[in-house]
Amino acid sequence: MLEKIEQQTPYVFVFSNDDISAAQKISLNVKDKSLEEVLSMVLSPLDIRFELISDKIILKPGNEPAATLFQQGTVAVKGRVVSDNGEGIPGVNIRLQSNPSIGTVTNEEGYFTINIPSTDMNGTLLCTSVGFSPATIAINGRTSLTVLMGNDKKT
C-alpha cells in the first residue's frame, strides 16, 4: 500500500524498520477520500500514527506522539546541494549553524549526509562554496533536504 500511495502522490514515506513493518499486505479500494482519511483508515487499526511534513509522510508507532519524531542521539539528514540550473555542486561545506564543529562536504554529485543531534532537528544548516553565495536552510525536523545555491555575483 505504501508503494501505491508513493506512486499516486508527491509524498514519500519515512519510517524506521525497527518501529514499523512495511511487509504487512493491505487491500483497499477507496474513492473520493483525502490522503489523510485513507491513511487514518489504514494505519489507525495497526496502531500507527502519521504526520505530513513537506513532501514526507512520517510514520511512528501509535504509542509514540507523532511530533516526537526523533529519539535522543543523532539523526542522519541527507540531501543535495544544487546550482541555479539544477546541477549538483561538489565540495560544498555544510555546517550546523548552532554548532559549526558538526559538518560535512558534498560528494562529486552534490549529495551529502550529516548527522545532526536530535535536539537540533529544528536548527539551520549553513552551506558555503567558492563561487557561490552562502545559503542557509532550516531543517524543520526533515531528514531529506534540497539546497539551492546561487552564483556569487562578486566572481
SERO-4910 file (N, C-alpha, C, O; in steps of 0.05 Angstrom, whole numbers):
BEGIN
 pado doro    nc1    nc2    nc3   cac1   cac2   cac3    cc1    cc2    cc3    oc1    oc2    oc3
  Met    A     16    -24      0      0      0      0     17     25      0     11     45    -13
  Leu    A     39     24     15     57     48     16     68     55    -12     69     78    -19
  Glu    A     76     35    -27     86     39    -54     65     52    -72     71     70    -87
  Lys    A     40     43    -70     18     54    -86     14     83    -80     10     99    -98
  Ile    A     14     90    -54     10    118    -47     33    135    -57     29    157    -67
  Glu    A     58    125    -55     81    140    -65     79    143    -96     87    164   -106
  Gln    A     68    124   -110     65    126   -139     43    145   -147     46    159   -167
  Gln    A     23    148   -130     -1    164   -138     -1    192   -125    -19    207   -131
  Thr    A     19    198   -109     20    224    -96     49    234    -97     67    219   -104
  Pro    A     53    260    -90     80    270    -89     95    263    -63    117    272    -59
  Tyr    A     83    247    -46     94    241    -19    111    216    -20    107    198    -36
  Val    A    130    215     -1    146    191      4    143    185     34    141    203     51
  Phe    A    144    159     41    142    151     69    169    150     82    189    142     70
  Val    A    170    159    107    194    158    124    187    144    149    169    152    164
  Phe    A    202    122    155    197    108    180    220     90    186    237     85    169
  Ser    A    221     81    211    243     63    220    233     35    217    211     28    227
  Asn    A    248     18    204    241    -10    201    239    -24    229    226    -44    232
  Asp    A    253    -13    248    251    -24    276    224    -19    288    215    -34    304
  Asp    A    211      4    280    186     11    292    161      2    275    140     -4    287
  Ile    A    164      2    249    141     -3    231    148    -25    212    170    -25    200
  Ser    A    130    -45    209    134    -66    190    119    -59    165     95    -58    165
  Ala    A    134    -56    143    121    -49    117    114    -74    102    103    -72     79
  Ala    A    119    -97    113    114   -123     99     85   -131    100     76   -148     85
  Gln    A     69   -119    118     41   -127    120     25   -119     95     26    -96     87
  Lys    A     11   -138     83     -5   -133     59    -32   -122     67    -45   -132     85
  Ile    A    -40   -101     52    -66    -89     57    -79    -85     30    -67    -76     11
  Ser    A   -105    -92     29   -121    -87      4   -141    -66     11   -155    -67     31
  Leu    A   -143    -46     -7   -160    -23     -1   -171    -12    -28   -156    -10    -47
  Asn    A   -197     -6    -28   -209      6    -52   -225     31    -42   -246     27    -30
  Val    A   -215     55    -48   -228     79    -39   -232     98    -62   -216     98    -81
  Lys    A   -252    115    -59   -257    136    -79   -266    161    -64   -279    159    -43
  Asp    A   -258    183    -74   -267    209    -63   -259    212    -34   -275    223    -18
  Lys    A   -236    203    -26   -226    207      1   -199    222      0   -184    218    -19
  Ser    A   -194    238     20   -169    252     21   -147    233     30   -153    212     41
  Leu    A   -122    241     25   -100    224     34   -100    220     64    -95    197     73
  Glu    A   -106    240     79   -108    238    108   -129    218    117   -124    202    135
  Glu    A   -152    218    103   -173    199    110   -164    170    104   -169    152    120
  Val    A   -151    166     81   -142    139     74   -121    130     94   -122    107    103
  Leu    A   -102    147    100    -81    139    119    -93    132    146    -85    113    159
  Ser    A   -112    148    155   -125    143    181   -139    116    181   -138    100    200
  Met    A   -154    110    158   -169     85    156   -150     61    158   -156     41    170
  Val    A   -127     63    145   -109     41    143    -91     38    167    -87     16    178
  Leu    A    -80     61    177    -60     60    198    -71     59    226    -58     47    243
  Ser    A    -94     70    231   -104     70    259   -108     42    270   -100     37    293
  Pro    A   -120     23    255   -123     -4    266    -96    -18    271    -95    -36    287
  Leu    A    -75     -9    258    -49    -21    261    -33     -6    283    -10    -13    288
  Asp    A    -45     13    297    -33     29    318     -8     43    307     13     44    320
  Ile    A    -12     56    284     10     72    272     -1    100    268    -23    104    257
  Arg    A     15    119    276      8    148    273     24    159    249     44    148    241
  Phe    A     14    180    237     28    193    214     27    223    217     10    234    231
  Glu    A     46    235    204     47    265    204     58    273    177     78    262    167
  Leu    A     44    292    164     53    302    137     71    326    142     63    346    154
  Ile    A     96    324    132    115    346    134    127    349    106    141    332     96
  Ser    A    121    372     94    131    378     67    122    356     48     97    351     46
  Asp    A    140    342     35    132    320     17    136    293     30    139    273     15
  Lys    A    137    292     56    142    267     71    118    259     88    103    276     98
  Ile    A    113    233     90     94    222    109    110    207    130    120    185    124
  Ile    A    111    218    154    127    206    175    109    186    190     87    194    199
  Leu    A    118    161    192    103    141    206    117    134    233    141    132    234
  Lys    A    101    132    254    111    126    281     91    107    295     68    107    288
  Pro    A    101     91    313     83     74    329     62     91    343     68    113    351
  Gly    A     38     80    346     16     95    358     21    103    387      9    122    396
  Asn    A     39     88    401     44     95    429     64    118    431     70    126    454
  Glu    A     74    128    409     93    150    409     80    173    395     71    171    373
  Pro    A     80    197    408     68    220    395     81    226    368    106    225    366
  Ala    A     66    232    347     77    237    321     97    260    321    116    261    306
  Ala    A     92    280    339    110    303    340    138    295    351    157    309    347
  Thr    A    139    272    365    165    262    376    177    245    354    177    220    356
  Leu    A    189    258    334    199    243    311    226    230    316    234    211    303
  Phe    A    241    241    335    268    233    338    275    226    367    267    241    385
  Gln    A    290    205    371    299    197    397    324    213    403    335    227    386
  Gln    A    333    210    428    359    222    436    381    210    419    379    187    410
  Gly    A    401    225    413    423    215    397    425    233    372    420    257    373
  Thr    A    432    220    349    435    235    325    416    225    304    407    202    304
  Val    A    410    242    285    392    235    262    408    242    237    419    264    234
  Ala    A    408    223    218    421    228    193    403    244    175    381    236    168
  Val    A    412    268    167    398    285    149    413    283    122    437    288    121
  Lys    A    398    276    101    410    272     75    399    294     56    378    305     61
  Gly    A    414    299     36    404    319     17    423    323     -7    443    308    -10
  Arg    A    417    343    -22    433    350    -45    434    381    -47    414    395    -43
  Val    A    457    391    -55    461    419    -59    462    423    -90    479    410   -103
  Val    A    445    440   -101    444    444   -130    448    474   -136    442    491   -120
  Ser    A    457    478   -161    460    506   -171    434    515   -183    414    500   -184
  Asp    A    434    540   -193    410    551   -206    400    534   -229    376    534   -234
  Asn    A    418    520   -242    409    504   -265    403    475   -257    398    458   -274
  Gly    A    402    469   -231    394    443   -221    416    422   -220    411    399   -213
  Glu    A    441    430   -226    463    411   -225    474    410   -197    476    430   -183
  Gly    A    482    385   -188    494    382   -162    521    397   -160    536    398   -180
  Ile    A    527    408   -137    551    423   -132    570    406   -114    563    401    -91
  Pro    A    593    398   -124    611    383   -107    627    401    -89    631    425    -94
  Gly    A    636    390    -66    654    405    -48    642    427    -32    657    444    -22
  Val    A    616    427    -28    603    448    -12    606    441     17    601    418     26
  Asn    A    615    460     33    617    456     62    590    460     75    577    481     70
  Ile    A    581    441     91    555    443    104    560    441    134    572    422    143
  Arg    A    551    461    148    555    462    177    528    468    191    511    481    181
  Leu    A    526    456    215    503    463    232    509    490    244    529    494    257
  Gln    A    491    509    239    496    537    247    501    540    277    518    556    285
  Ser    A    486    525    293    489    528    322    513    514    333    521    519    356
  Asn    A    525    496    317    549    481    326    567    475    302    565    454    290
  Pro    A    583    495    294    599    492    269    618    468    268    629    461    247
  Ser    A    623    456    292    640    432    291    626    408    279    639    388    273
  Ile    A    600    410    275    585    388    262    581    396    233    568    416    227
  Gly    A    593    380    216    591    387    187    599    364    169    606    343    178
  Thr    A    597    370    143    604    351    123    610    366     97    608    391     96
  Val    A    617    351     76    622    363     49    607    347     29    605    322     31
  Thr    A    595    360      9    581    345    -12    600    329    -29    623    336    -33
  Asn    A    589    307    -40    605    290    -58    606    302    -86    596    324    -90
  Glu    A    617    287   -105    620    298   -132    594    304   -147    594    318   -167
  Glu    A    571    293   -137    545    298   -149    528    317   -132    505    321   -138
  Gly    A    540    328   -111    526    347    -94    510    335    -71    496    349    -57
  Tyr    A    512    309    -67    497    296    -45    513    297    -19    537    297    -19
  Phe    A    498    297      3    511    297     29    494    282     50    470    278     46
  Thr    A    507    274     71    494    263     95    508    277    119    532    277    121
  Ile    A    492    287    137    503    300    161    488    289    185    463    288    184
  Asn    A    502    281    206    489    271    230    485    294    249    503    305    260
  Ile    A    459    299    253    451    322    270    441    312    297    427    292    298
  Pro    A    449    324    319    438    316    345    407    320    344    397    340    333
  Ser    A    393    301    355    364    302    353    353    327    366    331    337    359
  Thr    A    368    339    384    359    364    397    362    388    378    351    409    384
  Asp    A    376    385    356    380    407    336    364    403    311    370    415    291
  Met    A    344    385    311    329    379    286    312    403    277    300    401    256
  Asn    A    310    424    293    297    448    283    317    470    279    310    494    277
  Gly    A    343    462    276    364    481    271    366    489    242    348    485    226
  Thr    A    389    502    236    394    512    209    421    502    199    441    502    214
  Leu    A    423    495    174    448    488    161    458    511    145    443    525    132
  Leu    A    485    516    147    498    537    131    515    523    110    531    506    116
  Cys    A    510    530     85    525    518     62    542    539     49    532    561     41
  Thr    A    568    533     45    586    552     33    604    538     12    611    515     16
  Ser    A    610    552     -9    628    542    -30    638    565    -46    624    585    -51
  Val    A    663    563    -55    676    583    -72    660    586    -97    653    567   -111
  Gly    A    653    611   -104    639    617   -129    609    618   -125    594    623   -145
  Phe    A    599    612   -101    570    612    -96    564    629    -71    581    631    -53
  Ser    A    541    642    -71    532    657    -48    525    637    -26    513    616    -31
  Pro    A    533    643      0    526    625     22    495    621     23    480    639     17
  Ala    A    487    597     31    458    591     33    453    579     60    470    564     71
  Thr    A    430    585     71    421    572     96    394    558     90    379    566     73
  Ile    A    390    536    105    365    522    102    357    512    130    373    500    144
  Ala    A    332    517    137    321    507    162    315    477    160    304    468    140
  Ile    A    324    462    180    319    433    179    290    427    184    279    409    171
  Asn    A    277    440    203    249    437    209    241    408    212    219    400    204
  Gly    A    258    391    225    251    364    230    253    345    206    247    321    209
  Arg    A    261    356    183    262    339    159    288    323    158    308    331    169
  Thr    A    287    300    145    311    284    142    321    283    113    340    269    107
  Ser    A    307    298     96    315    299     68    312    329     59    291    340     62
  Leu    A    334    340     48    334    368     41    346    373     13    363    357      4
  Thr    A    337    393      0    350    403    -24    357    432    -20    339    448    -13
  Val    A    382    439    -24    392    466    -20    399    478    -47    413    466    -63
  Leu    A    388    502    -52    394    516    -77    414    538    -71    410    555    -54
  Met    A    437    537    -85    458    557    -82    460    573   -108    464    562   -129
  Gly    A    459    600   -105    462    617   -129    491    625   -133    507    625   -114
  Asn    A    498    631   -157    525    640   -163    531    666   -148    514    684   -146
  Asp    A    556    668   -138    565    692   -124    568    714   -145    584    711   -163
  Lys    A    554    736   -141    555    758   -161    582    772   -162    588    786   -181
  Lys    A    599    767   -141    625    781   -140    646    767   -158    666    779   -165
  Thr    A    641    741   -165    662    727   -180    656    727   -210    671    716   -225
***
